[in-house]
Amino acid sequence: MFEVIGTLEASSPAKALVKTALSIRMDGTQKVIFAKNLLPQLELIARRAAEPQGVEVAWVELKPLGRGFVFRVFIERVKNSGDVGGGVGLEDCQRVGERLSLLLDVEDPIESSYTLEVSSPGLDRPLHEPKDYERFVGALARVKTKQPMEGRRRFVGRLLGVEPTGVTEQEQRNGPTILLDGESGPIRIPYSAIESARLEVELNQPPPRKARNRV
């Protein structure tokens, strides 16, 4: 997985002191709520940094870390549809990280000390949205459901695609259906029933390189 990791400091000593004080005053629960509320704004800023570089934001995370937070941005190159690993390199991560650092410094949305990480999703990329399951049709995936289906919660198979949401009330609640090619045949899993899912690393694929750089 390519990574560009850097600690972003406030633009002035006075601002740094304020951010440190705010971080110390927030307990764990307050930090989680703060991060959840701020995440949509941060994702928009990250997209503004990524799109001019020809890459897309796969997803973003803001997690408590020590007295502050870690802001993680995962990027991938959409035109390489189905390219496991994200299709991005170290230079892509560096360019997005540098541009994002500038935007964050100007807009200053995180009222706390934080670390910025920009990286590719990696070979075992999590699958978050229905579009992720469509993009990686043919790839091997591991899916865990919230409740047992046919006596089990874990399924492994190649992605076959996504069926659109049906018209009945129950189908509307279930959302689209994810199709897997399992050992005993096709498996249909309602998207709303999925707890987590990610691509499986296949042995015939080369391992991802690793690199770090400060921004």
Backbone as JSON, one array per atom type, in Angstrom:
{
  "sequence": "MFEVIGTLEASSPAKALVKTALSIRMDGTQKVIFAKNLLPQLELIARRAAEPQGVEVAWVELKPLGRGFVFRVFIERVKNSGDVGGGVGLEDCQRVGERLSLLLDVEDPIESSYTLEVSSPGLDRPLHEPKDYERFVGALARVKTKQPMEGRRRFVGRLLGVEPTGVTEQEQRNGPTILLDGESGPIRIPYSAIESARLEVELNQPPPRKARNRV",
  "N": [[0.85, -1.19, 0.0], [0.65, 2.12, -0.9], [1.74, 4.98, 0.82], [1.44, 8.27, 2.02], [2.47, 10.09, 4.58], [1.94, 12.57, 6.98], [2.31, 14.98, 9.57], [0.18, 17.53, 10.22], [0.57, 20.74, 11.22], [-0.8, 23.53, 13.08], [-1.14, 26.79, 11.56], [-0.03, 28.85, 13.0], [1.64, 29.62, 16.15], [-0.17, 30.4, 18.14], [-2.62, 29.4, 17.2], [-2.03, 26.71, 17.25], [-1.83, 26.22, 20.01], [-4.49, 26.63, 20.79], [-5.78, 24.54, 19.37], [-4.59, 22.3, 20.57], [-5.55, 22.59, 23.2], [-8.32, 22.27, 22.76], [-8.33, 19.62, 21.91], [-7.52, 18.25, 24.23], [-9.64, 18.77, 25.95], [-11.77, 17.29, 24.9], [-13.43, 14.23, 25.47], [-13.33, 10.61, 24.88], [-15.85, 9.8, 23.74], [-16.9, 12.27, 22.87], [-15.01, 12.9, 20.93], [-15.49, 10.92, 18.99], [-18.1, 11.59, 18.16], [-17.63, 14.18, 17.22], [-15.89, 13.58, 15.07], [-17.56, 12.05, 13.41], [-19.54, 13.92, 12.67], [-18.04, 15.75, 11.26], [-16.99, 14.43, 9.1], [-18.39, 14.34, 6.46], [-17.87, 16.96, 5.43], [-15.08, 16.93, 5.33], [-14.67, 14.94, 3.44], [-15.62, 16.15, 1.1], [-13.73, 18.19, 0.81], [-11.45, 16.63, 0.43], [-12.08, 15.43, -2.02], [-11.96, 17.62, -3.7], [-9.26, 18.03, -3.7], [-8.31, 15.69, -4.87], [-9.54, 15.16, -7.41], [-8.54, 17.01, -9.46], [-6.1, 15.79, -9.87], [-6.58, 13.56, -11.28], [-7.56, 11.34, -9.95], [-9.75, 9.5, -7.74], [-11.53, 9.86, -4.65], [-11.81, 7.14, -2.64], [-12.73, 6.48, -0.06], [-12.98, 8.13, 3.16], [-11.57, 8.58, 6.44], [-11.85, 9.61, 9.81], [-10.3, 9.39, 12.73], [-10.02, 9.13, 16.31], [-6.85, 9.76, 17.81], [-4.52, 9.46, 20.15], [-4.06, 12.57, 21.64], [-5.26, 13.9, 19.62], [-6.36, 13.55, 16.25], [-6.44, 11.23, 13.46], [-6.51, 11.7, 10.06], [-7.5, 9.94, 7.43], [-7.17, 9.34, 4.0], [-8.23, 7.62, 1.24], [-7.33, 6.83, -2.0], [-8.05, 6.19, -5.49], [-7.69, 5.2, -8.94], [-10.13, 5.74, -11.13], [-10.52, 5.2, -13.86], [-9.1, 2.93, -14.38], [-10.81, 0.58, -14.25], [-11.7, -1.99, -12.04], [-9.1, -2.5, -11.3], [-7.34, -3.99, -9.0], [-6.08, -2.79, -5.99], [-6.04, -0.15, -6.49], [-4.77, 1.32, -8.52], [-3.08, 3.5, -8.29], [-0.07, 5.38, -7.61], [2.91, 6.14, -5.66], [3.57, 8.79, -6.29], [1.09, 9.87, -6.99], [-0.2, 9.81, -4.5], [1.43, 11.59, -3.11], [1.04, 14.01, -4.53], [-1.73, 14.48, -4.15], [-1.75, 14.57, -1.37], [-0.19, 16.86, -0.83], [-1.69, 18.9, -2.05], [-4.09, 18.64, -0.65], [-3.22, 19.21, 1.93], [-2.75, 21.96, 1.73], [-5.36, 22.93, 1.24], [-6.65, 22.16, 3.62], [-5.21, 23.66, 5.44], [-5.96, 26.23, 4.77], [-8.81, 26.24, 5.0], [-9.2, 25.05, 7.46], [-10.82, 23.01, 8.94], [-10.69, 21.11, 10.99], [-10.84, 21.26, 14.28], [-8.63, 20.65, 16.03], [-5.52, 19.05, 16.88], [-3.98, 17.02, 14.37], [-3.13, 14.21, 12.22], [-2.36, 13.67, 8.84], [-3.03, 11.18, 6.46], [-2.49, 9.81, 3.3], [-3.32, 7.35, 1.03], [-3.3, 4.34, -1.07], [-6.07, 2.02, -1.54], [-5.18, -0.62, -1.22], [-4.57, -4.19, -1.74], [-6.43, -5.79, -0.42], [-8.85, -4.39, -0.45], [-11.51, -2.74, 1.23], [-15.05, -3.06, 0.67], [-17.45, -0.75, 0.26], [-19.72, 0.68, -0.86], [-22.55, -0.02, -3.09], [-21.59, 0.48, -5.71], [-18.93, -0.25, -5.53], [-18.98, -3.04, -5.5], [-19.87, -3.48, -8.06], [-17.83, -2.41, -9.59], [-15.69, -4.17, -9.16], [-16.33, -6.6, -10.36], [-15.84, -10.01, -10.91], [-13.65, -10.22, -9.29], [-12.28, -11.84, -6.37], [-14.03, -12.01, -3.35], [-14.7, -11.45, 0.16], [-17.39, -11.7, 2.27], [-19.21, -10.61, 5.08], [-22.12, -11.12, 6.89], [-24.72, -9.41, 8.77], [-26.54, -10.97, 10.18], [-27.04, -14.55, 10.46], [-27.23, -16.33, 7.36], [-28.74, -18.92, 5.8], [-27.55, -20.47, 7.75], [-24.98, -19.48, 8.15], [-22.55, -16.77, 8.4], [-20.41, -15.85, 6.97], [-19.12, -15.48, 3.73], [-17.48, -16.44, 0.74], [-16.51, -15.67, -2.51], [-16.53, -15.08, -6.1], [-17.25, -11.87, -7.35], [-20.28, -11.21, -8.95], [-21.88, -9.14, -9.69], [-24.42, -6.58, -9.27], [-27.76, -6.56, -8.36], [-30.46, -4.4, -9.08], [-32.44, -2.42, -6.75], [-35.57, -3.75, -5.75], [-39.19, -3.39, -6.22], [-41.06, -3.84, -4.24], [-42.12, -3.25, -0.79], [-40.52, -4.61, 1.09], [-38.3, -5.21, -0.5], [-37.41, -2.66, -1.04], [-36.51, -1.93, 1.48], [-34.43, -3.73, 1.8], [-32.65, -2.93, -0.17], [-30.27, -2.88, -2.95], [-29.14, -6.05, -4.35], [-26.37, -8.09, -3.73], [-24.39, -10.13, -5.76], [-22.75, -13.19, -5.57], [-20.45, -15.64, -6.74], [-20.45, -18.53, -5.44], [-19.03, -21.56, -3.91], [-20.96, -23.54, -4.16], [-22.64, -22.51, -6.04], [-24.43, -19.57, -7.34], [-24.76, -16.84, -5.02], [-27.04, -14.8, -3.33], [-27.08, -11.81, -1.73], [-28.63, -9.47, 0.27], [-27.85, -6.02, 0.16], [-28.26, -4.45, 2.43], [-27.99, -6.3, 4.41], [-25.36, -6.77, 4.83], [-22.55, -6.74, 6.89], [-19.77, -6.3, 6.73], [-17.33, -6.19, 4.09], [-14.74, -7.21, 1.85], [-12.12, -7.26, -0.63], [-10.45, -10.28, -1.5], [-7.07, -11.21, -1.13], [-5.35, -12.58, -3.73], [-3.2, -15.31, -4.41], [-1.72, -15.37, -6.77], [-1.21, -12.79, -7.4], [1.05, -10.02, -7.39], [2.64, -8.81, -4.37], [1.76, -5.65, -2.8], [3.82, -2.73, -3.14], [5.55, -0.75, -0.67], [5.76, 2.51, 0.63], [6.91, 5.52, 2.16], [6.5, 8.94, 2.97], [7.14, 12.22, 4.08], [4.81, 14.89, 4.31]],
  "CA": [[0.0, 0.0, 0.0], [1.4, 3.38, -0.93], [1.31, 5.91, 1.87], [2.11, 9.55, 2.27], [2.03, 10.39, 5.95], [2.52, 13.79, 7.51], [1.6, 15.64, 10.65], [-0.12, 18.9, 9.84], [0.53, 21.63, 12.38], [-1.52, 24.78, 12.87], [-0.32, 27.75, 10.83], [0.58, 29.8, 13.91], [1.76, 29.07, 17.5], [-1.4, 30.65, 18.9], [-3.63, 28.45, 16.76], [-1.61, 25.39, 17.72], [-2.2, 26.11, 21.42], [-5.95, 26.49, 20.85], [-6.13, 23.2, 18.92], [-4.18, 21.36, 21.6], [-6.48, 22.73, 24.32], [-9.58, 21.66, 22.36], [-8.14, 18.17, 21.88], [-7.44, 17.75, 25.6], [-10.95, 18.89, 26.6], [-12.72, 16.31, 24.38], [-13.22, 12.84, 25.87], [-13.42, 9.67, 23.76], [-17.17, 9.87, 23.1], [-17.0, 13.55, 22.17], [-14.17, 12.83, 19.74], [-16.18, 10.09, 18.0], [-19.21, 12.39, 17.63], [-17.0, 15.26, 16.46], [-15.38, 13.02, 13.82], [-18.69, 11.63, 12.57], [-20.2, 15.11, 12.14], [-17.13, 16.49, 10.38], [-16.54, 13.6, 7.98], [-18.87, 14.74, 5.14], [-17.15, 18.15, 4.99], [-13.72, 16.54, 5.0], [-14.69, 14.18, 2.19], [-15.75, 17.12, 0.01], [-12.42, 18.85, 0.64], [-10.54, 15.63, -0.14], [-12.41, 15.26, -3.44], [-11.44, 18.8, -4.41], [-7.82, 17.84, -3.84], [-7.99, 14.49, -5.65], [-10.05, 15.15, -8.79], [-7.62, 17.62, -10.43], [-4.95, 14.91, -10.07], [-7.02, 12.41, -12.06], [-7.9, 10.2, -9.1], [-11.0, 9.64, -6.99], [-11.52, 9.47, -3.24], [-12.58, 5.92, -2.41], [-13.42, 6.78, 1.2], [-12.16, 8.86, 4.12], [-11.78, 8.23, 7.84], [-11.32, 10.51, 10.83], [-10.31, 8.57, 13.94], [-9.24, 9.65, 17.45], [-5.49, 9.22, 17.94], [-3.87, 10.18, 21.23], [-4.77, 13.8, 22.01], [-5.86, 14.48, 18.43], [-7.03, 12.68, 15.3], [-5.76, 10.88, 12.22], [-7.4, 11.86, 8.92], [-7.03, 9.03, 6.38], [-7.82, 9.5, 2.7], [-7.88, 6.52, 0.34], [-7.58, 7.27, -3.37], [-7.89, 5.2, -6.54], [-7.85, 5.72, -10.29], [-11.37, 5.13, -11.58], [-10.48, 4.75, -15.25], [-8.59, 1.56, -14.36], [-11.89, -0.15, -13.6], [-11.37, -3.34, -11.63], [-7.69, -2.62, -10.97], [-7.21, -4.23, -7.56], [-4.96, -2.05, -5.44], [-6.34, 1.27, -6.63], [-4.22, 1.9, -9.73], [-2.37, 4.74, -8.0], [1.29, 5.19, -7.14], [3.4, 7.02, -4.62], [3.5, 10.19, -6.74], [-0.31, 10.29, -6.87], [-0.46, 10.07, -3.08], [2.15, 12.79, -2.74], [0.39, 15.2, -5.1], [-3.0, 14.7, -3.47], [-1.45, 14.97, 0.0], [0.29, 18.24, -0.8], [-2.82, 19.79, -2.36], [-5.05, 18.55, 0.46], [-2.64, 19.93, 3.05], [-2.98, 23.39, 1.52], [-6.8, 23.21, 1.44], [-6.96, 22.03, 5.04], [-4.59, 24.77, 6.15], [-6.75, 27.44, 4.48], [-10.18, 26.12, 5.52], [-9.04, 24.74, 8.88], [-12.07, 22.45, 9.45], [-10.49, 20.22, 12.13], [-10.48, 22.09, 15.43], [-7.83, 19.8, 16.88], [-4.31, 18.58, 16.23], [-4.27, 15.81, 13.61], [-2.17, 13.69, 11.26], [-2.97, 13.35, 7.55], [-2.49, 10.04, 5.73], [-3.07, 9.58, 1.97], [-2.82, 6.06, 0.56], [-4.17, 3.53, -1.91], [-6.87, 1.09, -0.73], [-4.51, -1.89, -1.0], [-5.12, -5.35, -2.44], [-7.6, -6.29, 0.33], [-9.69, -3.19, -0.37], [-12.88, -2.88, 1.71], [-16.14, -2.73, -0.25], [-18.37, 0.06, 1.06], [-20.94, 1.06, -1.56], [-22.9, -0.94, -4.19], [-20.74, 0.71, -6.88], [-17.68, -0.99, -5.33], [-19.22, -4.42, -5.9], [-19.99, -3.47, -9.52], [-16.52, -2.11, -10.17], [-14.77, -5.29, -9.04], [-16.92, -7.84, -10.86], [-14.82, -10.98, -11.29], [-12.66, -10.33, -8.22], [-12.65, -12.68, -5.24], [-14.4, -11.16, -2.21], [-15.16, -12.06, 1.4], [-18.53, -10.92, 2.78], [-19.74, -11.01, 6.38], [-23.46, -10.58, 7.07], [-25.08, -9.03, 10.13], [-27.21, -12.12, 10.76], [-26.79, -15.75, 9.66], [-28.03, -16.64, 6.17], [-28.55, -20.34, 5.53], [-26.72, -21.06, 8.79], [-23.63, -18.92, 8.26], [-22.44, -15.32, 8.22], [-19.25, -15.53, 6.13], [-19.22, -16.0, 2.38], [-16.36, -16.12, -0.14], [-16.82, -15.99, -3.9], [-16.25, -14.03, -7.07], [-18.36, -10.93, -7.52], [-20.99, -11.34, -10.22], [-22.58, -7.91, -10.01], [-25.4, -6.05, -8.33], [-29.13, -6.45, -8.86], [-31.06, -3.15, -8.57], [-33.48, -2.52, -5.72], [-36.89, -4.1, -6.26], [-40.27, -2.41, -6.08], [-41.89, -4.09, -3.06], [-41.68, -2.55, 0.41], [-39.41, -5.36, 1.66], [-37.15, -5.04, -1.39], [-36.91, -1.3, -0.83], [-35.76, -1.93, 2.74], [-33.2, -4.51, 1.6], [-31.74, -2.27, -1.1], [-29.8, -3.75, -4.02], [-28.67, -7.38, -3.97], [-25.02, -8.4, -4.17], [-24.32, -11.48, -6.3], [-21.46, -13.86, -5.44], [-20.35, -16.98, -7.3], [-19.91, -19.36, -4.37], [-18.61, -22.92, -4.25], [-22.13, -24.35, -4.51], [-23.49, -21.78, -6.96], [-24.61, -18.14, -7.06], [-25.28, -16.43, -3.7], [-27.67, -13.49, -3.38], [-27.03, -11.21, -0.39], [-29.11, -8.08, 0.29], [-26.81, -5.07, 0.56], [-28.54, -4.0, 3.8], [-27.67, -7.38, 5.35], [-23.91, -6.92, 4.9], [-21.84, -6.04, 7.97], [-18.49, -5.87, 6.17], [-16.9, -6.94, 2.91], [-13.48, -6.75, 1.29], [-11.53, -8.13, -1.63], [-9.5, -11.27, -1.03], [-5.78, -11.18, -1.8], [-5.11, -13.84, -4.42], [-1.78, -15.65, -4.34], [-1.03, -15.14, -8.04], [-1.01, -11.36, -7.6], [2.24, -9.56, -6.68], [2.34, -8.01, -3.18], [1.91, -4.22, -3.03], [5.0, -2.07, -2.6], [5.28, 0.18, 0.42], [6.64, 3.68, 0.65], [6.46, 6.57, 3.08], [7.12, 10.23, 2.74], [6.54, 13.28, 4.88], [4.26, 16.03, 3.58]],
  "C": [[0.89, 1.23, 0.0], [0.85, 4.31, 0.14], [2.12, 7.2, 1.8], [1.59, 10.01, 3.61], [2.7, 11.66, 6.43], [1.68, 14.36, 8.61], [1.42, 17.1, 10.28], [-0.26, 19.76, 11.09], [-0.31, 22.87, 12.05], [-0.58, 25.82, 12.28], [0.33, 28.79, 11.72], [0.68, 29.19, 15.3], [0.48, 29.26, 18.31], [-2.48, 29.66, 18.52], [-3.3, 27.06, 17.25], [-2.0, 25.18, 19.18], [-3.7, 25.91, 21.58], [-6.36, 25.08, 20.47], [-5.76, 22.16, 19.96], [-5.13, 21.4, 22.79], [-7.81, 22.08, 24.0], [-9.47, 20.15, 22.38], [-8.18, 17.59, 23.28], [-8.82, 17.76, 26.25], [-11.94, 17.85, 26.11], [-12.41, 14.92, 24.92], [-13.43, 11.93, 24.66], [-14.73, 9.75, 23.01], [-17.33, 11.15, 22.3], [-16.17, 13.54, 20.9], [-14.85, 12.03, 18.63], [-17.32, 10.87, 17.35], [-18.68, 13.52, 16.75], [-16.54, 14.75, 15.09], [-16.51, 12.65, 12.88], [-19.36, 12.84, 11.92], [-19.34, 15.83, 11.1], [-16.79, 15.73, 9.1], [-17.09, 14.01, 6.62], [-18.15, 15.97, 4.58], [-15.73, 17.8, 4.56], [-13.66, 15.76, 3.69], [-14.8, 15.11, 0.98], [-14.42, 17.82, -0.26], [-11.43, 17.89, -0.01], [-10.81, 15.43, -1.63], [-11.9, 16.44, -4.27], [-9.94, 18.69, -4.62], [-7.49, 16.72, -4.82], [-8.37, 14.62, -7.13], [-9.13, 15.85, -9.79], [-6.38, 16.77, -10.73], [-5.33, 13.64, -10.83], [-7.32, 11.17, -11.25], [-9.18, 10.52, -8.33], [-10.8, 9.22, -5.55], [-12.4, 8.24, -3.08], [-13.4, 6.06, -1.12], [-12.44, 7.53, 2.11], [-12.51, 8.41, 5.52], [-11.19, 9.34, 8.71], [-11.45, 9.79, 12.16], [-9.54, 9.27, 15.06], [-7.89, 8.97, 17.51], [-4.76, 10.05, 18.99], [-4.7, 11.39, 21.64], [-5.48, 14.44, 20.81], [-6.57, 13.45, 17.58], [-6.06, 12.26, 14.2], [-6.81, 10.94, 11.11], [-6.83, 11.03, 7.78], [-7.86, 9.22, 5.11], [-7.31, 8.38, 1.78], [-8.28, 6.9, -1.08], [-7.36, 6.13, -4.35], [-8.17, 5.85, -7.89], [-9.03, 5.01, -10.95], [-11.27, 4.57, -12.98], [-9.89, 3.36, -15.38], [-9.61, 0.67, -13.67], [-11.48, -1.59, -13.3], [-9.92, -3.55, -11.29], [-7.54, -2.76, -9.47], [-5.95, -3.55, -7.06], [-5.11, -0.56, -5.64], [-5.78, 1.92, -7.88], [-3.49, 3.2, -9.52], [-0.97, 4.41, -7.47], [1.66, 6.21, -6.08], [3.28, 8.49, -5.02], [2.08, 10.72, -6.67], [-0.64, 10.65, -5.43], [0.23, 11.36, -2.63], [1.45, 14.05, -3.25], [-0.92, 15.51, -4.39], [-2.75, 15.17, -2.04], [-1.02, 16.41, 0.11], [-0.85, 19.22, -1.06], [-3.83, 19.81, -1.21], [-4.52, 19.29, 1.68], [-2.89, 21.42, 2.95], [-4.45, 23.75, 1.77], [-7.18, 23.14, 2.91], [-6.38, 23.18, 5.84], [-5.4, 26.05, 5.97], [-8.11, 27.36, 5.16], [-10.22, 25.73, 6.99], [-10.3, 24.12, 9.51], [-11.91, 21.62, 10.73], [-9.98, 21.03, 13.32], [-9.72, 21.26, 16.47], [-6.53, 19.5, 16.15], [-4.63, 17.27, 15.5], [-3.11, 15.46, 12.7], [-2.93, 13.33, 9.99], [-2.25, 12.16, 6.92], [-3.23, 9.91, 4.4], [-2.48, 8.29, 1.43], [-3.78, 5.41, -0.42], [-4.96, 2.57, -1.04], [-6.18, -0.23, -0.42], [-5.22, -3.04, -1.7], [-6.36, -5.92, -1.75], [-8.59, -5.15, 0.58], [-11.07, -3.5, 0.22], [-13.88, -2.46, 0.63], [-17.22, -2.02, 0.57], [-19.73, 0.26, 0.4], [-21.27, 0.03, -2.64], [-22.03, -0.76, -5.43], [-19.4, -0.01, -6.76], [-17.83, -2.43, -5.8], [-19.35, -4.52, -7.42], [-18.63, -3.28, -10.17], [-15.62, -3.34, -10.21], [-15.4, -6.62, -9.42], [-15.8, -8.76, -11.36], [-13.75, -11.17, -10.23], [-13.19, -11.22, -7.1], [-12.9, -11.78, -4.03], [-14.84, -12.01, -1.03], [-16.22, -11.15, 2.01], [-18.99, -11.5, 4.11], [-21.09, -10.34, 6.58], [-23.74, -10.28, 8.54], [-25.72, -10.19, 10.88], [-26.94, -13.35, 9.89], [-27.76, -15.87, 8.48], [-27.71, -18.09, 5.8], [-27.52, -20.95, 6.49], [-25.31, -20.52, 8.9], [-23.64, -17.42, 7.98], [-21.3, -14.93, 7.28], [-19.34, -16.24, 4.79], [-18.01, -15.55, 1.57], [-16.73, -16.55, -1.55], [-16.46, -14.84, -4.81], [-17.49, -13.17, -7.27], [-18.96, -11.07, -8.92], [-21.71, -10.07, -10.63], [-23.57, -7.52, -8.93], [-26.76, -5.98, -9.01], [-29.75, -5.19, -8.28], [-32.13, -3.43, -7.52], [-34.82, -2.81, -6.35], [-37.95, -3.07, -5.92], [-41.13, -2.64, -4.84], [-41.31, -3.37, -1.85], [-40.48, -3.25, 1.04], [-38.15, -5.18, 0.81], [-36.55, -3.64, -1.26], [-36.09, -1.22, 0.44], [-34.42, -2.65, 2.57], [-32.18, -3.8, 0.71], [-31.33, -3.21, -2.21], [-29.3, -5.08, -3.47], [-27.3, -7.64, -4.56], [-24.98, -9.86, -4.61], [-22.89, -12.01, -6.2], [-21.53, -15.23, -6.11], [-19.66, -17.86, -6.27], [-19.54, -20.75, -4.83], [-19.78, -23.77, -4.72], [-23.08, -23.63, -5.46], [-23.64, -20.33, -6.57], [-25.24, -17.89, -5.69], [-25.83, -15.02, -3.83], [-27.73, -12.94, -1.95], [-27.55, -9.78, -0.46], [-28.02, -7.15, 0.82], [-27.01, -4.63, 2.01], [-28.18, -5.05, 4.84], [-26.17, -7.53, 5.57], [-23.32, -6.09, 6.04], [-20.51, -5.49, 7.48], [-18.16, -6.73, 4.96], [-15.57, -6.36, 2.43], [-13.01, -7.73, 0.23], [-10.56, -9.1, -0.96], [-8.2, -11.12, -1.82], [-5.53, -12.56, -2.41], [-3.61, -14.07, -4.57], [-1.03, -15.37, -5.64], [-0.82, -13.67, -8.34], [0.23, -10.93, -6.82], [1.86, -8.73, -5.47], [2.54, -6.55, -3.46], [3.22, -3.69, -2.47], [4.59, -1.13, -1.47], [6.26, 1.33, 0.35], [6.04, 4.72, 1.58], [7.18, 7.86, 2.75], [6.42, 11.25, 3.6], [6.01, 14.38, 3.98], [4.11, 17.19, 4.55]]
}
